[in-house]
């Protein structure tokens, strides 16, 4: 929920000032008396004071009440008005921009605090924090062994985020539409998990070239005796037609295998296979293929397919010339593709005069769909649910057995012991179904569906209805820890630790953290946390203009994200210091991104650790393509956005939002010389209303002006408007405290010298992720302690995680 | 030799072009079909050096405009010689490069032949008529005396420009068919004036006969005009199809092309500007027969980034090499392949229906022989030798019960000499060589006979009919197993082709007084043009066929035969004929005249086939 929504949710007709004096959370936080009140006295109280209350507003008695949306709404309004220069009115003396900035910043801090307090739930008897859809998918996987596709058409809606975090309790809501989706999801998951249908037969659907393209030529090629040599070539930026569908009879996991060659031109990119279900917008497999024409390879992926018919496209997603579809298609002449040496003259040329590849081309031999993969029958989930086995006599399939089944299942699903009586309401539909003649298993399945739709499964529940507790129980702690590091439910060992009542003990917790980080499931944290912390979902949100940045493609975008996620994963795996995030002499690159960065010698599309030289102008997060492009728009780099991003994600001090109606940066008139974005910004900053904030924001962004909108290094800025040569870039600047830097590299050194501050900001981000709420003023001290604790290890990341998990903060509700 | 003889008949009645020397390998043990070995990257194409050829004179008797193949009867031996024009091959007529369509059959030419891969002298670098041979050396014949009563003109060969006054006396023989030209007008022989400069073309020349003039052009202005007209015609012909050349190399997005021409000096004048650096146009892919696929669509915009004059060494070399920057590098822009260039402002259009390889906009061609031939264009797609390529591979081996794939057969032409319908065996006399070959039809429906375009038995085909035998090797490697035996009628009907009579005249130098030679154009059916109107595409070839008193002529009705004299210019013919041998040229056995008659015959054949099916049906047992 954004600020506005938060405010709207609590609007109240009572007089705000009176309310502010009685509500909980009132106070005079630091800065109110010495920063804000004098400002109000000088510029506001004359119209909004004791004598006059224009617009029904008094600023002289206004207090902070974080629990009152209406009060905080007034504060937000005041901030916007003074920030934009609306207030004081034109006929009153103008406050100095620095003063305005100071007050605005103070108000922003209060608003954020209010928001965070709203997310904190210690005062509620029971708090509910909904699982994100990713966590839902992981949970049903661990509970029932089903890989449910939450992103598919039959999946769950996308989760909203709060400053990048997609797991903040009050932000994740459950609408009636969600309920329907969850019901459908639970049904689908249990259908697949339980063995209540005929045993699925594993089969291989095999598509050969004559199935996919050369249908009319099959007999002739069989007669020629070279039917087995026929293949399908796919030129860059093209795909096979999707006129033949894949018919999936049984929902489940399948192994998708594609046998193919991938011709890579010398010094060029490898072709890229993408297997795509166009009707449901789902990519099943995407990777570079680098295999000579005479040495095909088989690539495979385990995919989850829902019963139905799907047109399948085999795409060569590497960009390249495909100016006219006909040039890569075929005539009616019986010349199916067998080698690159026998192609139709009017098609695009794939090889040079010596038959060496000049276009990254895929050559497909076969496609197989092998499945559904069923490890056992009945399934393991079925055997666990109907734990007495298949030979239970009919008379033993009674309500007692049903209760036991549901109770066992609920304990696991709810991640806690089931209280007496809790199962009763789930048993009722079971009994009813049996009365209506359904089989025992089918009736019980209905109960299991209900458990999967229950609040205790869909939400992380903390607290209980009988008493308010400031601390988590061990069961709650197990879930918090598990969803922190695994984004999934606790395993048996963690639950057993909770059951023993010792989980909260620091040593036990520390051991569990180490065990969990070593578990493959920790890949979830390694992937999910950096995406949310660094707001990576913004990468590609404004796709770069294809004319200005023709080299930008989906693969590059994926590679950029892979670098940043992989970088975090490497720091975590190696238990490296947080300092690496600020600067490093290595990064994680695949071939595509390395080519983009101009770093030679990297092959393959998996990111790998690569040593950096100073000339590479890379190192740490701030010079990574993902970060540099997420803070740009589709046409140019945005120093202000970059500065805001640094303040928010690295320094942990988000600036006030921009005032309304800020004019766009001007472009030079025809005939004037070209200017950099920085120079335009400086003109913009000449407006006193903008100066104060921009003085803090802009230098942090301008420092990285040497990187364009898609993260390429440059020394001059390409400018379209104006005359003369493209201008040289000037990335120099100074921090608000006066420390100057010449460029991004020097700024990184300054940030490194403030590593303690970064560590604190990072700790806050990680705590937000782990606790699923924003951090409040009251958390500050504990965050500091956690950060300080990790200082002794030079902020090794795993030490920080252990410090967080073993801190009192982590166990607080 | 075998190959050359076979080829001649293919040309005479267009069937398959170049047939490789099957019999040369017939005794070899058949090898298993294997994956085609990958040919090495092509070397840069090269024009045959001047004087690398063997020159044979003769009369043009057949020409296939589309596949650029033809045949002539050699002056010295009287034998028919076949030739193929490589992409750079040109024809010279009236001292101008000319399209094959403009070459009159029966005309005497000097043929410049290079060797093919099998050693035969079949690759025609160029050909020159008498007019060209003289005019290109600035020779003319000054008319000394007109002796019409003796059907001769007395002349003195000389060169005005070279100031060679007397290069010898020359008698020009005349016939009633000889035409005389002054300026653009046809004149009477009486109009010829002594002292006039003459040039001429010949026909009927043999080792014992000097030949007669077909045409005589009087006056140097007339000569200049005749040449100019032919050059203009050829210029229009060339621009319509694009300037052909072959690719020397490609690099990045550039294509370097050396253009073809039989007259480098003229070429520079005509096209030097269009091919100058900085100019642009469209580059289109073409095959070795200079046929394009669909230039309107597959053309590629290009600009000339360099253009150079090179020594016009070798036959067909225009002396211009240009490097194009293309917008799209197409597969056909490959070293050794042929392209056509359309200069800026030239309409980039498809070739005529039948000539274009794609027939875009017209649907499928009704003439399968003109379809894109995969065995010729894409030999890598065949793991065995075909009549069109893969000479390094063994022939396809018949497998019991399995129908052979298209293009696996080796096609041989010959006259049926003996049949045994019961055992499905027979014997034929191979065209040109006269070698007798036994054959047997493949069992059951794998071996078929078609006569008069209807399923038939061997017994239905009259002995003495020239047939096409689709043959496969037997266990000894000999081509004795036939999958299909067809007559000429069937080939023509299958390809929806007829022969249109252009002229009829007594066969020159023939011992048979009843023999007539008919000049026929090969025509294909009308098709809808882009406006939706039915239109006859241009003819696809031309040949001379012989008829004599034994030829059965059917005109008007099927029941009563007509006579040779009933044949008329403009008639559409379908024919059957005898085999063609060195001392016994092929003669039509039967001629069916007129499209209505062809339809009636097709209907009659259909009924006959139905009747035969009924006759062969097993009657239901009587109860």
Interface residues (C-beta under 8 A of the other chain):
Chain A: X220 X223 X224 X225 X226 X229 X321 X323 X324 X326 X327 X331 X332 X333 X334 X335 X336 X338 X339 X341 X342 X343 X344 X345 X346 X347 X348 X349 X350 X352 X353 X354 X355 X358
Chain B: X33 X35 X38 X39 X41 X42 X249 X250 X285 X286 X287 X293 X294 X297 X298 X327 X328 X329 X330 X331 X332 X333 X334 X335 X337 X358 X364 X371 X372 X374 X377 X378 X379 X380 X381 X382 X383 X384 X402 X403 X404 X405 X406 X408
